[in-house]
Amino acid sequence: MHAVALAATDGMLSFELTIATEVFGENPRYDFAVCGSEPVRVGRFLLEPDAGLDRLASAGTVLVPGWADVDAPPPADLVDAVRAA
């Protein structure tokens, strides 16, 4: 089974989260996980990640959605986890 991990962070775009969940989360051929270091605010929703950011390192595919404030730098823990993957 192919592991897919979505790196979740506050302010990420809900559209990209929902599309990834529809494509990979409902398909039995994929082991899909939303990964984050803590609960994530997505619009008016609070999302509890399935796993920590360390899970990105073991995924075959890592998804990093965009976020609403393009001027905001990405969180350091997210950058470190993506680099480690």
MOLIN-V838490 format. One record per residue. N is the residue number from 1. PHI is phi in whole degrees, -180 to 180 (none if undefined). OMEGA is omega as a letter, one per 30 degrees, with the letter a starting at -180 (* if undefined). BURIAL is + if it has 9 or more other ideal C-beta (glycine too) atoms within 8 Angstrom, else -. Layout:
N,PHI,OMEGA,BURIAL
N,PHI,OMEGA,BURIAL
This chain:
1,none,a,-
2,-85,a,-
3,-89,l,+
4,-122,a,+
5,-124,l,+
6,-103,a,+
7,-82,a,+
8,-96,l,+
9,-146,l,+
10,-54,l,-
11,83,l,+
12,-67,a,+
13,-76,a,+
14,-65,l,+
15,-59,a,-
16,-67,l,+
17,-63,a,+
18,-70,l,-
19,-64,l,-
20,-61,l,+
21,-66,l,+
22,-65,a,-
23,-73,a,-
24,-103,a,+
25,-74,a,+
26,-101,a,-
27,-101,a,-
28,-66,l,-
29,-79,a,-
30,-120,l,+
31,-99,a,-
32,-102,l,+
33,-140,l,+
34,-89,a,+
35,-118,l,+
36,-165,a,+
37,-83,a,-
38,-164,l,-
39,-55,a,-
40,-117,l,+
41,-88,l,+
42,-124,a,+
43,60,l,-
44,-94,a,-
45,-104,l,-
46,-114,a,-
47,-107,l,+
48,-94,a,-
49,-62,l,+
50,-76,a,-
51,-153,l,+
52,-79,a,-
53,-65,l,+
54,-63,l,-
55,-68,l,+
56,-58,a,+
57,-64,a,-
58,-99,a,-
59,-84,l,+
60,-78,l,-
61,-135,l,-
62,-115,l,+
63,-107,l,+
64,-123,a,-
65,-70,l,+
66,-74,l,-
67,-131,a,+
68,-64,a,-
69,-95,a,-
70,-69,l,-
71,-87,a,-
72,-80,l,-
73,-70,l,-
74,-67,l,-
75,-60,a,-
76,-60,a,-
77,-66,l,-
78,-68,l,+
79,-59,l,+
80,-61,a,+
81,-67,l,+
82,-67,l,+
83,-63,a,-
84,-70,a,-
85,-74,*,+
